[in-house]
Amino acid sequence: MKVTIDGQEIEVEAGTTILQAARMIGGEVVPPAMCYYSKLKGSGGKCRCCLVDVTKGSDADPRPMPKLMASCVTGCQDGMEIASKASPRVQEARKSVTEFLLINHPLDCPVCDQAGECDLQNLSFEHGKSATRFIEEKRTFEPEDIGPNIQLHMNRCILCQRCVQVADQLTDNRVHGVMDRGDHANISTCISKAIDNEFSGNMIDVCPVGALTDKTFRFKSRVWFNKPYNAHRDCDKCCGKTTVWMFGNEIQRVTGRKDEYHEVEEFICNGCRFDHKEVSDWVIEGPRKFEKDSVINQNNYTQKLEKVEIATEKNILLGRDQDRKKISMVSNPLDTNNKNS
């Protein structure tokens, strides 16, 4: 089937969603997604961040769809035409959805371990507003310890339900889920239960905000001070392919390898994630790459280093002489006789 997104045509197979087709094209046409996760069955359709405008349904039925559609759960049709970033209607809707997600989200970025690699931060930078219209009190929850390795911050949760789907699809005995309804809905465990299954750490990787954090990395460092390397080890429980985050010669945390859409390539076990923090445990492959606008890239150690001159007295005097020459060459804008004015 042929579909066109923001003027770019692509051929896709039957069953492909609009979001998947946009990711095949890449670039700015790709809608943001906070709940969809390609590795999890049944994900998507909850956050409404990926809304698009279907301006032509198909060649068989060219009528436009009257409402904006969630691209992660809307299938492509032959001849379909979609407006994503090119649509002012879509841009305004994404701003409204971002504002809605931030209504109850606290300003925890300065102390949150997710800062610097947070999908909600990226969404708010792209579509957020500088002011808030919300005057009511934010909903708050008491801190809850849900396991030996995972810290739950329910105040930051946006109820994307990725962590619930991870537990459903990777483990046999899920002990947590969405409790209550409406604006009281929250992620919690069943009474007297703790999350301790062998693949529970993947809940941290799939969480798009800082609601689920790694206790072994908690408050140790900001992610942009770490040097992430792809590494692997022989593991009888998972693939053993990970990213190790190093500060000097110390491995401060281990995560699954992620693609450009911040989705893990393969899920890893808790043994690799929490129990192997020695450099000798791993075979280091090389530095992990990030998108160019990532805050982690600002401190990228793989870039070519430029020569830095120390500010000596001689250099300072030379600099002042050069500044005087530049100032003397600037023409007076009030001088009408000056041809360059």
C-alpha positions in Angstrom: 0.0 0.0 0.0 1.1 3.6 -0.7 0.6 6.2 2.0 1.8 9.8 2.0 2.8 11.6 5.2 3.6 15.3 5.0 4.1 15.0 1.2 6.5 12.0 1.5 5.2 8.8 -0.1 6.2 5.3 1.2 5.1 1.8 0.5 4.1 -0.3 3.5 2.6 -3.8 4.1 -0.9 -4.4 5.2 -1.4 -4.0 9.0 1.2 -1.2 9.3 0.1 1.7 11.5 0.6 5.3 10.6 3.2 5.7 13.3 5.2 2.7 12.0 5.0 4.2 8.5 6.2 7.6 9.8 9.1 5.9 11.5 10.1 4.2 8.3 10.3 7.6 6.7 12.0 9.2 9.7 12.8 12.8 10.5 10.3 15.4 11.6 7.3 13.6 10.3 7.5 11.0 13.1 4.9 11.8 15.8 5.9 11.8 19.5 4.7 8.7 21.5 4.6 8.3 25.2 2.6 5.1 25.6 3.3 3.1 22.4 6.2 0.6 22.5 6.9 -1.5 19.5 8.2 -4.4 21.6 5.0 -4.6 23.7 1.8 -6.1 22.3 -1.3 -4.0 22.7 0.5 -0.8 23.7 -0.6 2.6 22.4 -3.8 4.6 22.3 -3.6 6.0 25.8 -1.4 9.2 25.8 -2.8 10.8 22.6 0.5 12.4 21.8 0.8 10.9 18.4 -2.4 12.5 16.9 -2.3 13.1 13.2 -4.7 14.5 10.6 -5.9 12.0 8.0 -6.7 14.3 5.1 -7.6 11.5 2.7 -8.9 8.1 4.0 -7.9 6.0 0.9 -8.2 5.8 -2.8 -11.4 3.7 -2.3 -12.9 6.3 0.1 -11.1 9.7 -0.2 -13.1 11.4 2.5 -11.0 12.9 5.3 -11.4 11.5 8.8 -13.3 14.1 10.8 -11.3 13.8 14.0 -7.6 13.6 14.7 -6.5 10.0 14.9 -4.0 8.3 17.2 -1.3 7.2 14.7 -0.1 4.3 16.9 -3.4 2.4 16.6 -4.7 3.6 13.2 -3.9 1.3 10.3 -2.7 2.5 6.9 -4.9 2.3 3.8 -3.9 2.4 0.2 -3.7 6.0 -1.0 -4.1 7.4 2.5 -2.7 10.9 3.0 -1.7 12.2 6.4 -0.7 15.5 7.8 1.6 15.3 10.8 4.0 18.2 11.6 2.7 20.1 8.6 -0.7 20.5 10.1 -1.4 23.5 12.4 -4.4 21.6 13.8 -2.1 18.7 14.8 0.5 21.0 16.4 -2.2 22.7 18.5 -3.5 19.3 19.6 -0.1 18.2 20.7 0.4 21.4 22.7 -2.9 20.7 24.4 -2.0 17.1 25.2 1.4 18.1 26.5 -0.3 20.7 28.8 -2.7 18.0 30.0 0.2 15.6 30.8 2.0 18.3 32.8 -1.0 19.2 34.9 -0.2 16.8 37.7 3.5 16.3 36.9 5.8 17.9 39.5 8.8 20.1 38.6 11.2 17.4 39.8 13.7 17.7 36.9 16.5 19.1 39.1 16.4 16.0 41.4 14.9 13.4 39.0 17.2 10.6 37.8 15.4 10.5 34.5 16.4 14.1 33.6 18.4 14.3 30.5 16.8 11.2 28.9 13.2 11.9 29.7 10.6 11.6 26.9 8.3 14.1 28.7 11.1 16.6 28.8 11.6 16.3 25.1 7.9 16.5 24.5 7.6 19.7 26.6 10.6 21.3 24.9 8.9 20.7 21.5 5.3 21.3 22.3 5.1 22.8 25.8 3.9 26.3 26.8 5.9 28.7 29.0 2.9 29.4 31.3 0.3 27.2 33.0 -3.4 27.7 33.4 -3.8 25.1 36.1 -4.7 26.7 39.4 -6.0 23.7 41.3 -3.7 21.6 43.6 -1.8 18.8 41.9 -2.7 15.3 42.9 -0.1 13.7 45.2 0.6 10.2 46.5 2.6 8.9 49.4 6.0 7.3 48.6 5.7 3.5 48.0 8.4 0.9 48.1 7.5 -1.7 45.5 10.6 -3.8 45.4 14.3 -4.2 46.4 15.6 -2.5 43.2 12.8 -0.2 41.9 11.6 3.1 43.4 8.1 4.2 42.5 7.4 8.0 42.3 3.7 7.9 41.5 3.5 11.8 41.4 5.5 11.7 38.2 3.5 8.9 36.5 1.5 9.6 33.4 -0.3 6.2 33.4 1.1 5.1 30.0 0.8 1.5 31.4 4.0 0.3 29.8 5.3 -1.2 33.0 2.1 -3.2 33.5 2.4 -4.6 29.9 6.1 -5.5 30.6 5.1 -7.5 33.6 2.2 -9.1 31.7 4.3 -10.2 28.8 7.7 -11.0 30.3 6.8 -12.5 33.7 4.4 -15.2 35.0 3.1 -13.5 38.1 2.3 -9.8 37.8 1.7 -8.2 41.2 1.1 -4.6 40.2 -1.3 -2.7 38.0 -3.6 0.4 37.7 -5.6 0.9 40.8 -8.7 3.1 41.3 -10.4 5.2 38.5 -10.4 8.6 37.0 -8.1 11.2 38.5 -7.5 8.8 41.4 -6.0 6.1 39.1 -2.4 5.1 40.1 0.1 2.4 39.7 0.5 0.2 42.7 1.1 -3.3 43.9 -1.4 -5.7 45.4 -1.5 -5.9 49.2 1.7 -7.2 50.8 3.3 -7.9 47.5 6.7 -6.7 46.1 8.0 -6.8 42.6 10.9 -9.2 42.6 10.7 -11.2 39.4 13.8 -11.8 37.3 12.8 -9.3 34.5 11.3 -6.6 36.6 14.1 -4.1 35.9 12.8 -3.7 32.4 10.0 -1.6 33.9 12.6 1.1 34.5 13.7 1.1 30.9 10.2 1.4 29.4 9.1 4.1 31.7 9.1 7.4 29.7 9.3 9.6 32.8 11.0 9.3 36.2 8.1 7.4 37.9 10.2 4.1 38.1 13.9 4.6 38.9 16.8 2.3 39.6 17.6 2.2 43.4 21.3 1.3 42.7 21.7 4.4 40.6 19.5 6.7 42.6 21.1 10.2 43.2 24.5 8.9 42.2 25.1 11.1 39.1 23.4 13.0 36.3 23.3 11.0 33.1 25.2 13.6 31.1 28.2 13.1 33.4 28.3 9.4 32.6 30.0 7.7 29.6 27.7 5.1 28.1 29.3 2.1 26.3 27.6 -0.8 24.6 28.8 -4.0 26.3 27.9 -7.7 26.5 28.5 -10.8 28.6 27.5 -14.4 28.5 24.2 -14.8 30.2 22.0 -17.9 30.4 18.8 -15.8 31.2 18.9 -13.1 28.5 20.8 -11.8 25.5 23.5 -10.2 27.7 23.7 -7.1 25.4 23.5 -3.9 27.4 24.7 -0.3 27.8 27.0 0.3 30.8 27.1 3.9 32.2 30.5 4.6 33.5 31.9 7.4 35.7 35.7 7.1 35.4 36.4 3.4 35.8 33.2 2.8 37.8 30.0 1.3 36.3 27.2 3.2 37.9 24.3 1.6 36.2 23.4 -0.9 33.5 20.5 -0.6 31.1 19.1 -2.2 28.0 20.3 -0.9 24.6 17.9 1.6 23.1 17.2 2.7 19.6 16.6 6.2 18.3 13.0 6.1 19.6 14.3 5.2 23.1 12.9 1.7 22.9 15.1 -1.2 24.1 16.4 -3.5 21.4 16.2 -6.6 23.7 15.0 -7.0 27.3 17.6 -7.9 29.9 17.5 -9.8 33.2 18.0 -8.4 36.6 21.3 -10.2 37.0 22.9 -8.3 34.2 21.2 -5.0 35.3 21.8 -5.0 39.1 24.5 -7.6 40.0 27.3 -7.0 37.5 28.8 -3.6 38.1 32.5 -4.5 37.7 34.3 -3.6 34.4 35.8 -7.1 34.3 32.3 -8.6 34.0 31.8 -7.0 30.6 33.2 -7.0 27.1 33.2 -3.3 26.1 32.2 -2.8 22.5 32.3 0.9 22.0 30.5 4.2 22.9 26.7 4.3 22.5 25.5 6.9 20.0 22.7 9.5 20.7 20.6 11.8 18.6 22.3 15.1 17.9 20.0 17.1 20.2 20.4 14.9 23.2 21.6 16.7 26.3 24.0 13.7 26.8 25.6 14.6 23.5 26.6 18.1 24.8 29.2 16.3 26.9 30.0 13.8 24.2 33.5 12.4 24.7 33.6 10.8 21.2 33.8 14.2 19.5 37.1 15.6 18.3 38.6 17.9 20.9 39.8 21.3 20.0 42.9 23.0 21.3 42.3 25.1 24.4 44.6 28.0 25.1 45.4 28.9 28.7 44.6 32.5 29.6 48.1 33.8 30.3 49.0 37.5 30.7 50.5 37.5 27.2 47.4 36.1 25.6 45.2 38.5 27.4 47.3 41.5 26.2 47.2 40.1 22.6 43.5 39.7 22.8 43.0 43.3 24.0 45.1 44.6 21.1 42.9 42.6 18.6 39.7 43.9 20.2 41.0 47.5 19.8 41.7 46.9 16.1 38.2 45.5 15.6 36.6 48.5 17.4 38.5 51.0 15.3 37.3 49.4 12.1 33.6 49.7 13.1 32.1 52.7 11.3 30.0 55.3 13.0 26.3 54.7 11.9 25.7 58.5 12.4 28.4 59.5 10.0 26.5 60.2 6.7 29.7 60.7 4.8 30.8 57.2 5.5 29.9 55.0 2.5 29.7 51.9 4.6 27.3 53.4 7.2 
